[in-house]
Amino acid sequence: MSVVQHEGCTERASYWMHWPCVFPQHGPGRKHERLIVLAPWQQTIVDEHPWALIAGLLHSDGCRAINNVRVHGRAYSYRRWFFSNKSRDILAIMGHTLDAVGVEWRYNRWDSISIAKRGSVALVDEHAGMKT
């Protein structure tokens, strides 16, 4: 592993011929153009620790925002989470994992999941934490 310091960030790289054995979904080409599935041993880990996967996905490709809306002339704001990815397989993995922990979600676009119900947002905030 090599570590190179740049102002304000740390770059890390790791080279190992067996990474594809550890992450079998890694492969040539764009991830949204190839099949992405969890190996049975990976699914077992996700089943045991679903919040770790949810937090990792949200912290890498997620966004926590305040939505400002006006309904019948009355303005209000609420917190929500978004998760975007062009891979339908990764979106499905995220949706299945959210279902497993009782988080209500929906597709707000073809490539994005929205978590907007107050209880579900609170659950994600509690278990996944804020983006760092």
N, C-alpha and C positions, 0 to 999 in steps of 0.2 A: 504494500500500500504506500502511496506517496501522498504527501501533504504539501501544498504550495500556498503560501500566504499572499493574499492581495489585500489592499486596503478595504476593510469592511466585510471581507468574506474569506472563507476557507474552501479551497477546492480539494476534493478527495477523489482518488481513482484507485481501482483495484483490478488487477489482471489475474485471472485464474482459469485454466482450461475447463474446470468442472462447474463453473457458474450455471451452464445450461442444465446440469443434473439437479442442482438445487432449485432453480427456477425454470421448470420445463416450459412455461408459457413464453419465455424469452426466445426470440428467433429472428431471422432476417426479415426485413421489410417493415412496413408501418404496422403498428399494433392494431389499428382499427380496420386493417384489411386482412387480418388473419385470425384464426380461432384462438380465443383466450379462455382457458378453463383451469380451474384449480385441480391439481392432482389430489387423489383421495387423502394423502397425508396432510396436504395444505388445508383441505376442507375440514379435516378433523381439528386442526389448530384454530381455524376461524370459528368453528362451532364452539370450541372451548373459550375463545377470547375474541368475541365478535367486535367489541369496542376498540380493540387494537387495530383491526382492519379499518373500521369506520374512521377512527381518528387519523390513521395514516393517509387514507384516501382524501379526507376533507382537508388535511393540512397540506397535501401536495396539489390537489386539483379542486379545492373547495373555496368557498367564499362565504363569510358571514356578513350580513348587511342589515341595515334598517330600511324597511319598506314604508314609504310615506304614501298614504292613500286618502282620497276624499270620497266619502259615501254620503249621498243625500246632503251635500253641502258641508258636511262635518269632516274635519281632518283628523287623522290619527296615524300613529306609527306602530310598527311591530317588528321584532327581530325575525330573521329567517336565515336559513342556510341554503346554499346552492352547491351542487357538485356537477362539474362539466367534464365530459370525456367523449371523444368521437367513437370510441369502441363500444358497440352495443353490448358486447360480452362483459366488459368492465362495469357498465351501467347496470346490467342484470345482476352481477355479483354484488354490487353495492345495494341494489334494491332488495335482493333476497336477504342480505345481512341486516338491513334496516328492518325488514319484516320480522326477522327472528328476535329482535330486541324490542319490538312493539313501537317503532317509530313510524308515524304516518308520513307518507311522501307521495309525490306525483311527478310526472314528467312535465316540466313547464315549456320545454322545447325538445326536439328530437334527440339532442345531445346533452341534456341537462336535467338533473333531478332537483326538485325544490322541496324543502322541509319548512313548512310555514305554520303549522298548528302549534299553538302556545305550549302545550304539554310536550310535544315532540321536540320542539326547539330547546326547551328546558332540559329534557333528557339528554340531548346531544351536547348541550353546553356543559352539563354535569359530568358526563362520561368521556367526551372527546376533548373537552377544553377548548380554549381559544387558539386560533392559529398563531404560530410563533414565527 
